């Protein structure tokens, strides 16, 4: 069985820049998975440091209002790896999920770490590259011309163990 894993669609990240295209694609993925009676799992990064944008209970730590009604499960996590010290693996096993599709935020942190961790636990992993986003950019990493999503997607795809797709490849041109 398949599940969509939507990583950290939280106000604190989404308020930092315009992610309207990524949000639209994530919404389309959610609709696609729900229409196919597949499980949709969200993660929510929290932090106990009051200075963090993910401070537990703050507005910025909350999942974007448009998404709150969609998850079958919400996994609270404290690290970029959605499996580390969470019940995600046990939920997936209980539901007989063997294939995870990953989208969400930040591409090069939580999405990447979760994809690798899922693979090491034996899951088939598909990374939906254009349905991920990052608050970071080429200036953050001092790498002119860096396309973070393409770079991460390419690395995962080159591994020959994690599949990298675009929304239109998964759900079709009319919806992506």
Contact map, one row per residue, 1 for C-alpha under 8 A:
11100000000000000000000000000000000001000000000000000000000000000000000000000000000000000000000111100000000000000000000000000000000000000000000000000000000000000000000000000000
11110000000000000000000000000000000001100000000000000000000000000000000000000000000000000000000011111000000000000000000000000000000000000000000000000000000000000000000000000000
11111000000000000000000000000000100001111000000000000000000000000000000000000000000000000000000010111000000000000000000000000000000000000000000000000000000000000000000000000000
01111100000000000000000000001100100001111000000000000000000000000000000000000000000000000000000000011110000000000000000000000000000000000000000000000000000000000000000000000000
00111110000000000000000000000000000000011110000000000000000000000000000000000000000000000000000000011110000000000000000000000000000000000000000000000000000000000000000000000000
00011111100000000000000001000000000000011110000000000000000000000000000000000000000000000000000000000111000000000000000000000000000000000000000000000000000000000000000000000000
00001111100000000000000000000000000000000111000000000000000000000000000000000000000000000000000000000111110001100000000000000000000000000000000000000000000000000000000000000000
00000111110000000000000000000000000000000111100000000000000000100000000000000000000000000000000000000001110001000000000000000000000000000000000000000000000000000000000000000000
00000111111011000000000000000000000000000011000000000000000000110010000000000000000000000000000000000001100000000000000000000000000000000000000000000000000000000000000000000000
00000001111111000000000000000000000000000001000000000000000111110000000000000000000000000000000000000000000000000000000000000000000000000000000000000000000000000000000000000000
00000000111111100000000000000000000000000000000000000000001111110000000000000000000000000000000000000000000000000000000000000000000000000000000000000000000000000000000000000000
00000000011111110000000000000000000000000000000000001100001111000000000000000000000000000000000000000000000000000000000000000000000000000000000000000000000000000000000000000000
00000000111111111000000000000000000000000000000000001000000100000000000000000000000000000000000000000000100000000000000000000000000000100000000000000000000000000000000000000000
00000000111111111110000000000000000000000000000000000000000000010000000000000000000000000000000000000000000000000000000000000000000000000000000000000000000000000000000000000000
00000000001111111100000000000000000000000000000000000000000000000000000000000000000000000000000000000000000000000000000000000000000000000000000000000000000000000000000000000000
00000000000111111100000000000000000000000000000000000000000000000000000000000000000000000000000000000000000000000000000000000000000000100000000000000000000000000000000000000000
00000000000011111110000000000000000000000000000000000000000000000000000000000000000000000000000000000000000000000000000000000000000000100000000000000000000000000000000000000000
00000000000001111111000000000000000000000000000000000000000000000000000000000000000000000000000000000000000000000000000000000000000000000000000000000000000000000000000000000000
00000000000001001111111000000000000000000000000000000000000000000000000000000000000000000000000000000000000000000000000000000000000010000000000000000000000000000000000000000000
00000000000000000111111100000000000000000000000000000000000000000000000000000000000000000000000000000000000000000000000000000000000000000000000000000000000000000000000000000000
00000000000000000011111110000000000000000000000000000000000000000000000000000000000000000000000000000000000000000000000000000000000000000000000000000000000000000000000000000000
00000000000000000011111111000000000000000000000000000000000000000000000000000000000000000000000000000001000000000000000000000000011110000000000000000000000000000000000000000000
00000000000000000011111111100000000000000000000000000000000000000000000000000000000000000000000000000000000000000000000000000000001000000000000000000000000000000000000000000000
00000000000000000001111111110000000000000000000000000000000000000000000000000000000000000000000000000000000000000000000000000000000000000000000000000000000000000000000000000000
00000000000000000000111111111000000000000000000000000000000000000000000000000000000000000000000000000000000000000000000000000000011000000000000000000000000000000000001000000001
00000100000000000000011111111100000000000000000000000000000000000000000000000000000000000000000000000011000000000000000000000000001000000000000000000000000000000000000000000000
00000000000000000000001111111110000000000000000000000000000000000010000000000000000000000000000000000000000000000000000000000000000000000000000000000000000000000000000000000000
00000000000000000000000111111111000000000000000000000000000000000000000000000000000000000000000000000000000000000000000000000000000000000000000000000000000000000000000000000011
00010000000000000000000011111111100000000000000000000000000000000000000000000000000000000000000000000000000000000000000000000000000000000000000000000000000000000000001000100000
00010000000000000000000001111111110000010000000000000000000000000000010000000000000000000000000000000000000000000000000000000000000000000000000000000000000000000000000000000000
00000000000000000000000000111111111000000000000000000000000000000000000000000000000000000000000000000000000000000000000000000000000000000000000000000000000000000000000000000000
00000000000000000000000000011111111100000000000000000000000000000000000000000000000000000000000000000000000000000000000000000000000000000000000000000000000000000000000000100000
00110000000000000000000000001111111111110000000000000000000000000000000000000000000000000000000000000000000000000000000000000000000000000000000000000000000000000000000000000000
00000000000000000000000000000111111111110000000000000000000000000000000000000000000000000000000000000000000000000000000000000000000000000000000000000000000000000000000000000000
00000000000000000000000000000011111111000000000000000000000000000000000000000000000000000000000000000000000000000000000000000000000000000000000000000000000000000000000000000000
00000000000000000000000000000001111111000000000000000000000000000000000000000000000000000000000000000000000000000000000000000000000000000000000000000000000000000000000000000000
00000000000000000000000000000000111111100000000000000000000000000000000000000000000000000000000000000000000000000000000000000000000000000000000000000000000000000000000000000000
11110000000000000000000000000000111111110000000000000000000000000000000000000000000000000000000000000000000000000000000000000000000000000000000000000000000000000000000000000000
01110000000000000000000000000000110011111000000000000000000000000000001100000000000000000000000000000000000000000000000000000000000000000000000000000000000000000000000000000000
00111100000000000000000000000100110001111100000000000000000000000000011110000000000000000000000000000000000000000000000000000000000000000000000000000000000000000000000000000000
00111100000000000000000000000000000000111110000000000000000000000000001111100000000000000000000000000000000000000000000000000000000000000000000000000000000000000000000000000000
00001111000000000000000000000000000000011111000000000000000000000000001011100000000000000000000000000000000000000000000000000000000000000000000000000000000000000000000000000000
00001111100000000000000000000000000000001111100000000000000000000000000001111000010000000000000000000000000000000000000000000000000000000000000000000000000000000000000000000000
00000011110000000000000000000000000000000111110000000000000011100000000001111000000000000000000000000000000000000000000000000000000000000000000000000000000000000000000000000000
00000001000000000000000000000000000000000011111000000100000010000000000000011111000000000000000000000000000000000000000000000000000000000000000000000000000000000000000000000000
00000000000000000000000000000000000000000001111100000111000010000000000000011100000000000000000000000000000000000000000000000000000000000000000000000000000000000000000000000000
00000000000000000000000000000000000000000000111111010111000000000000000000000100000000000000000000000000000000000000000000000000000000000000000000000000000000000000000000000000
00000000000000000000000000000000000000000000011111010111000000000000000000000000000000000000000000000000000000000000000000000000000000000000000000000000000000000000000000000000
00000000000000000000000000000000000000000000001111110010000000000000000000000000000000000000000000000000000000000000000000000000000000000000000000000000000000000000000000000000
00000000000000000000000000000000000000000000001111110010000000000000000000000000000000000000000000000000000000000000000000000000000000000000000000000000000000000000000000000000
00000000000000000000000000000000000000000000000011111010000000000000000000000000000000000000000000000000000000000000000000000000000000000000000000000000000000000000000000000000
00000000000000000000000000000000000000000000001111111110000000000000000000000000000000000000000000000000000000000000000000000000000000000000000000000000000000000000000000000000
00000000000110000000000000000000000000000000000000111110010110000000000000000000000000000000000000000000000000000000000000000000000000000000000000000000000000000000000000000000
00000000000100000000000000000000000000000000111100011111010110000000000000000000000000000000000000000000000000000000000000000000000000000000000000000000000000000000000000000000
00000000000000000000000000000000000000000000011111111111110110000000000000000000000000000000000000000000000000000000000000000000000000000000000000000000000000000000000000000000
00000000000000000000000000000000000000000000011100000111110010000000000000000000000000000000000000000000000000000000000000000000000000000000000000000000000000000000000000000000
00000000000000000000000000000000000000000000000000000011111011000000000000000000000000000000000000000000000000000000000000000000000000000000000000000000000000000000000000000000
00000000000000000000000000000000000000000000000000001111111111000000000000000000000000000000000000000000000000000000000000000000000000000000000000000000000000000000000000000000
00000000001100000000000000000000000000000000000000000000111111000000000000000000000000000000000000000000000000000000000000000000000000000000000000000000000000000000000000000000
00000000011110000000000000000000000000000000000000001110011111000000000000000000000000000000000000000000000000000000000000000000000000000000000000000000000000000000000000000000
00000000011100000000000000000000000000000001110000001111111111100000000000000000000000000000000000000000000000000000000000000000000000000000000000000000000000000000000000000000
00000000011100000000000000000000000000000001000000000000111111110000000000000000000000000000000000000000000000000000000000000000000000000000000000000000000000000000000000000000
00000001111000000000000000000000000000000001000000000000000011111011000000000000000000000000000000000000000000000000000000000000000000000000000000000000000000000000000000000000
00000000111001000000000000000000000000000000000000000000000001111111000000000000000000000000000000000000000000000000000000000000000000000000000000000000000000000000000000000000
00000000000000000000000000000000000000000000000000000000000000111111000000000000000000000000000000000000000000000000000000000000000000000000000000000000000000000000000000000000
00000000000000000000000000000000000000000000000000000000000000011111100000000000000000000000000000000000000000000000000000000000000000000000000000000000000000000000000000000000
00000000100000000000000000100000000000000000000000000000000000111111111000000000000000000000000000000000000000000000000000000000000000000000000000000000000000000000000000000000
00000000000000000000000000000000000000000000000000000000000000111111111000000000000000000000000000000000000000000000000000000000000000000000000000000000000000000000000000000000
00000000000000000000000000000000000000000000000000000000000000000111111000000000000000000000000000000000000000000000000000000000000000000000000000000000000000000000000000000000
00000000000000000000000000000100000000010000000000000000000000000011111100000000000000000000000000000000000000000000000000000000000000000000000000000000000000000000000000000000
00000000000000000000000000000000000000111100000000000000000000000011111111000000000000000000000000000000000000000000000000000000000000000000000000000000000000000000000000000000
00000000000000000000000000000000000000111000000000000000000000000000011111000000000000000000000000000000000000000000000000000000000000000000000000000000000000000000000000000000
00000000000000000000000000000000000000011100000000000000000000000000001111100000000000000000000000000000000000000000000000000000000000000000000000000000000000000000000000000000
00000000000000000000000000000000000000001111000000000000000000000000001111110000000000000000000000000000000000000000000000000000000000000000000000000000000000000000000000000000
00000000000000000000000000000000000000001111000000000000000000000000000011111000010001110000000000000000000000000000000000000000000000000000000000000000000000000000000000000000
00000000000000000000000000000000000000000011110000000000000000000000000001111100000001000000000000000000000000000000000000000000000000000000000000000000000000000000000000000000
00000000000000000000000000000000000000000011110000000000000000000000000000111111110111000000000000000000000000000000000000000000000000000000000000000000000000000000000000000000
00000000000000000000000000000000000000000000111000000000000000000000000000011111000000000000000000000000000000000000000000000000000000000000000000000000000000000000000000000000
00000000000000000000000000000000000000000000100000000000000000000000000000001111110100000000000000000000000001000000000000000000000000000000000000000000000000000000000000000000
00000000000000000000000000000000000000000000100000000000000000000000000000001111110000000000000000000000000011101100000000000000000000000000000000000000000000000000000000000000
00000000000000000000000000000000000000000000000000000000000000000000000000001011111100000000000000000000000001101100100000000000000000000000000000000000000000000000000000000000
00000000000000000000000000000000000000000010000000000000000000000000000000101011111101010000000000000000000001001100000000000000000000000000000000000000000000000000000000000000
00000000000000000000000000000000000000000000000000000000000000000000000000000000111111111000000000000000000000000100110000000000000000000000000000000000000000000000000000000000
00000000000000000000000000000000000000000000000000000000000000000000000000001010111111000000000000000000000000000000000000000000000000000000000000000000000000000000000000000000
00000000000000000000000000000000000000000000000000000000000000000000000000001000001111100000000000000000000000000000000000000000000000000000000000000000000000000000000000000000
00000000000000000000000000000000000000000000000000000000000000000000000000111000011111111000000000000000000000000000000000000000000000000000000000000000000000000000000000000000
00000000000000000000000000000000000000000000000000000000000000000000000000100000001011111110000000000000000000000000000000000000000000000000000000000000000000000000000000000000
00000000000000000000000000000000000000000000000000000000000000000000000000100000011001111111000000000000000000000000000000000000000000000000000000000000000000000000000000000000
00000000000000000000000000000000000000000000000000000000000000000000000000000000001001111111100000000000000000000000000000000000000000000000000000000000000000000000000000000000
00000000000000000000000000000000000000000000000000000000000000000000000000000000000000111111110000000000000000000000000000000000000000000000000000000000000000000000000000000000
00000000000000000000000000000000000000000000000000000000000000000000000000000000000000111111111000000000000000000000000000000000000000000000000000000000000000000000000000000000
00000000000000000000000000000000000000000000000000000000000000000000000000000000000000011111111111000000000000000000000000000000000000000000000000000000000000000000000000000000
00000000000000000000000000000000000000000000000000000000000000000000000000000000000000001111111111000000000000000000000000000000000000000000000000000000000000000000000000000000
00000000000000000000000000000000000000000000000000000000000000000000000000000000000000000111111110000000000000000000000000000000000000000000000000000000000000000000000000000000
00000000000000000000000000000000000000000000000000000000000000000000000000000000000000000011111110000000000000000000000000000000000000000000000000000000000000000000000000000000
10000000000000000000000000000000000000000000000000000000000000000000000000000000000000000001111111000000000000000000000000000000000000000000000000000000000000000000000000000000
11100000000000000000000000000000000000000000000000000000000000000000000000000000000000000001111111110000000000000000000000000000000000000000000000000000000000000000000000000000
11000000000000000000000000000000000000000000000000000000000000000000000000000000000000000001100111110000000000000000000001110000000000000000000000000000000000000000000000000000
11100000000000000000000000000000000000000000000000000000000000000000000000000000000000000000000011111000000000000000000000111100000000000000000000000000000000000000000000000000
01111000000000000000000000000000000000000000000000000000000000000000000000000000000000000000000011111100000000000000010000111100000000000000000000000000000000000000000000000000
01111000000000000000000000000000000000000000000000000000000000000000000000000000000000000000000000111110000000000000000000001111000000000000000000000000000000000000000000000000
00011110000000000000000000000000000000000000000000000000000000000000000000000000000000000000000000011111000000100010000000001111000000000000000000000000000000000000000000000000
00011110000000000000000001000000000000000000000000000000000000000000000000000000000000000000000000001111100000100000000000000011101100000000000000000000000000000000000000000000
00000111100000000000010001000000000000000000000000000000000000000000000000000000000000000000000000000111111000100000000000000000001110000000000000000000000000000000000000000000
00000011100010000000000000000000000000000000000000000000000000000000000000000000000000000000000000000011111011100000000000000000000111000000000000000000000000000000000000000000
00000011000000000000000000000000000000000000000000000000000000000000000000000000000000000000000000000001111111100000000000000000000111100000000000000000000000000000000000000000
00000000000000000000000000000000000000000000000000000000000000000000000000000000000000000000000000000001111111110000000000000000000111000000000000011001000000000000000000000000
00000000000000000000000000000000000000000000000000000000000000000000000000000000000000000000000000000000011111111000000000000000000001000000000000011001000000000000000000000000
00000000000000000000000000000000000000000000000000000000000000000000000000000001000000000000000000000000111111111000000000000000000000000000000000000000000000000000000000000000
00000011000000000000000000000000000000000000000000000000000000000000000000000011110000000000000000000000111111111100000000000000000000000000000000000000000000000000000000000000
00000010000000000000000000000000000000000000000000000000000000000000000000000001100000000000000000000111111111111110000000000000000100000000000000000000000000000000000000000000
00000000000000000000000000000000000000000000000000000000000000000000000000000000000000000000000000000000001111111111000000000000000000000000000000000001000000000000000000000000
00000000000000000000000000000000000000000000000000000000000000000000000000000001110000000000000000000000000111111111100000000000000000000000000000000000000000000000000000000000
00000000000000000000000000000000000000000000000000000000000000000000000000000001111000000000000000000000000001111111110000000000000000000000000000000000000000000000000000000000
00000000000000000000000000000000000000000000000000000000000000000000000000000000000000000000000000000100000000111111111000001110000000000000000000000000000000000100000000000000
00000000000000000000000000000000000000000000000000000000000000000000000000000000000000000000000000000000000000011111111100000000000000000000000000000000000000000000000000000000
00000000000000000000000000000000000000000000000000000000000000000000000000000000101000000000000000000000000000001111111110000000000000000000000000000000000000000000000000000000
00000000000000000000000000000000000000000000000000000000000000000000000000000000001000000000000000010000000000000111111111111000000000000000000000000000000000000000000000000000
00000000000000000000000000000000000000000000000000000000000000000000000000000000000000000000000000000000000000000011111111111000000000000000000000000000000000001100000000000000
00000000000000000000000000000000000000000000000000000000000000000000000000000000000000000000000000000000000000000001111111100000000000000000000000000000000000000000000000000000
00000000000000000000000000000000000000000000000000000000000000000000000000000000000000000000000000000000000000000000111111100000000000000000000000000000000000000000000000000000
00000000000000000000000000000000000000000000000000000000000000000000000000000000000000000000000001000000000000000000011111110000000000000000000000000000000000000000000000000000
00000000000000000000000000000000000000000000000000000000000000000000000000000000000000000000000001110000000000000000011111111000000000000000000000000000000000000000000000000000
00000000000000000000000000000000000000000000000000000000000000000000000000000000000000000000000001110000000000000000011001111100000000000000000000000000000000001100000000000000
00000000000000000000000000000000000000000000000000000000000000000000000000000000000000000000000000111100000000000010011000111110000000000000000000000000000000001110000000000000
00000000000000000000000000000000000000000000000000000000000000000000000000000000000000000000000000111100000000000010000000011111000000000000000000000000000000000111100000000000
00000000000000000000000000000000000000000000000000000000000000000000000000000000000000000000000000001110000000000010000000001111100000000000000000000000100100000111100000000000
00000000000000000000000000000000000000000000000000000000000000000000000000000000000000000000000000001110000000000000000000000111111100000000000000000000000000000001111000000000
00000000000000000000000000000000000000000000000000000000000000000000000000000000000000000000000000000010000000000000000000000011111100000000000000001100100000000001111000000000
00000000000000000000010010000000000000000000000000000000000000000000000000000000000000000000000000000000000000000000000000000001111110000000000000001000000000000000011000000000
00000000000000000000011011000000000000000000000000000000000000000000000000000000000000000000000000000011000000000000000000000001111110000000000000000000000000000000011000000000
00000000000000000000010000000000000000000000000000000000000000000000000000000000000000000000000000000011111000100000000000000001111111000000000000001000000000000000000000000000
00000000000000000010010000000000000000000000000000000000000000000000000000000000000000000000000000000001111000000000000000000000011111100000000000001000000000000000000000000000
00000000000000000000000000000000000000000000000000000000000000000000000000000000000000000000000000000000111100000000000000000000000111111000000000010000000000000000000000000000
00000000000010011000000000000000000000000000000000000000000000000000000000000000000000000000000000000000010000000000000000000000000011111000000000000000000000000000000000000000
00000000000000000000000000000000000000000000000000000000000000000000000000000000000000000000000000000000000000000000000000000000000001111111100000000000000000000000000000000000
00000000000000000000000000000000000000000000000000000000000000000000000000000000000000000000000000000000000000000000000000000000000001111111100001110000000000000000000000000000
00000000000000000000000000000000000000000000000000000000000000000000000000000000000000000000000000000000000000000000000000000000000000011111111111110000000000000000000000000000
00000000000000000000000000000000000000000000000000000000000000000000000000000000000000000000000000000000000000000000000000000000000000011111111100000000000000000000000000000000
00000000000000000000000000000000000000000000000000000000000000000000000000000000000000000000000000000000000000000000000000000000000000011111111000000000000000000000000000000000
00000000000000000000000000000000000000000000000000000000000000000000000000000000000000000000000000000000000000000000000000000000000000011111111000000000000000000000000000000000
00000000000000000000000000000000000000000000000000000000000000000000000000000000000000000000000000000000000000000000000000000000000000000111111100000000000000000000000000000000
00000000000000000000000000000000000000000000000000000000000000000000000000000000000000000000000000000000000000000000000000000000000000000111111111000000000000000000000000000000
00000000000000000000000000000000000000000000000000000000000000000000000000000000000000000000000000000000000000000000000000000000000000000110011111000000000000000000000000000000
00000000000000000000000000000000000000000000000000000000000000000000000000000000000000000000000000000000000000000000000000000000000000000100001111100000000000000000000000000000
00000000000000000000000000000000000000000000000000000000000000000000000000000000000000000000000000000000000000000000000000000000000000001100001111110010000000000000000000000000
00000000000000000000000000000000000000000000000000000000000000000000000000000000000000000000000000000000000000000000000000000000000000001100000011111110000000000000000000000000
00000000000000000000000000000000000000000000000000000000000000000000000000000000000000000000000000000000001100000000000000000000000001001100000001111111000000000000000000000000
00000000000000000000000000000000000000000000000000000000000000000000000000000000000000000000000000000000001100000000000000000000110110000000000000111111100000000000000000000000
00000000000000000000000000000000000000000000000000000000000000000000000000000000000000000000000000000000000000000000000000000000100000000000000000111111110000000000000000000000
00000000000000000000000000000000000000000000000000000000000000000000000000000000000000000000000000000000000000000000000000000000000000000000000001111111111000000000000000000000
00000000000000000000000000000000000000000000000000000000000000000000000000000000000000000000000000000000001100010000000000000000000000000000000000011111111100000000000000000000
00000000000000000000000000000000000000000000000000000000000000000000000000000000000000000000000000000000000000000000000000000010100000000000000000001111111110000001000000000000
00000000000000000000000000000000000000000000000000000000000000000000000000000000000000000000000000000000000000000000000000000000000000000000000000000111111111000001000000000000
00000000000000000000000000000000000000000000000000000000000000000000000000000000000000000000000000000000000000000000000000000000000000000000000000000011111111100000000000000000
00000000000000000000000000000000000000000000000000000000000000000000000000000000000000000000000000000000000000000000000000000010000000000000000000000001111111111111000000000000
00000000000000000000000000000000000000000000000000000000000000000000000000000000000000000000000000000000000000000000000000000000000000000000000000000000111111111111000000000000
00000000000000000000000000000000000000000000000000000000000000000000000000000000000000000000000000000000000000000000000000000000000000000000000000000000011111111000000000000000
00000000000000000000000000000000000000000000000000000000000000000000000000000000000000000000000000000000000000000000000000000000000000000000000000000000001111111100000000000000
00000000000000000000000000000000000000000000000000000000000000000000000000000000000000000000000000000000000000000000000000000000000000000000000000000000000111111110000000000000
00000000000000000000000000000000000000000000000000000000000000000000000000000000000000000000000000000000000000000000001000011000000000000000000000000000000111111110000000000000
00000000000000000000000000000000000000000000000000000000000000000000000000000000000000000000000000000000000000000010001000011110000000000000000000000000000110111111000000000000
00000000000000000000000000000000000000000000000000000000000000000000000000000000000000000000000000000000000000000000000000001110000000000000000000000000000110011111100000000000
00000000000000000000000000000000000000000000000000000000000000000000000000000000000000000000000000000000000000000000000000000111100000000000000000000000110110000111110000000000
00000000000000000000000000000000000000000000000000000000000000000000000000000000000000000000000000000000000000000000000000000111100000000000000000000000000000000011111011000000
00000000000000000000000000000000000000000000000000000000000000000000000000000000000000000000000000000000000000000000000000000001111000000000000000000000000000000001111111000000
00000000000000000000000010001000000000000000000000000000000000000000000000000000000000000000000000000000000000000000000000000001111000000000000000000000000000000000111111110001
00000000000000000000000000000000000000000000000000000000000000000000000000000000000000000000000000000000000000000000000000000000000000000000000000000000000000000000011111111111
00000000000000000000000000000000000000000000000000000000000000000000000000000000000000000000000000000000000000000000000000000000000000000000000000000000000000000000111111111000
00000000000000000000000000000000000000000000000000000000000000000000000000000000000000000000000000000000000000000000000000000000000000000000000000000000000000000000111111110000
00000000000000000000000000001001000000000000000000000000000000000000000000000000000000000000000000000000000000000000000000000000000000000000000000000000000000000000001111111011
00000000000000000000000000000000000000000000000000000000000000000000000000000000000000000000000000000000000000000000000000000000000000000000000000000000000000000000001111111111
00000000000000000000000000000000000000000000000000000000000000000000000000000000000000000000000000000000000000000000000000000000000000000000000000000000000000000000000110111111
00000000000000000000000000000000000000000000000000000000000000000000000000000000000000000000000000000000000000000000000000000000000000000000000000000000000000000000000100011111
00000000000000000000000000010000000000000000000000000000000000000000000000000000000000000000000000000000000000000000000000000000000000000000000000000000000000000000000100111111
00000000000000000000000010010000000000000000000000000000000000000000000000000000000000000000000000000000000000000000000000000000000000000000000000000000000000000000001100111111
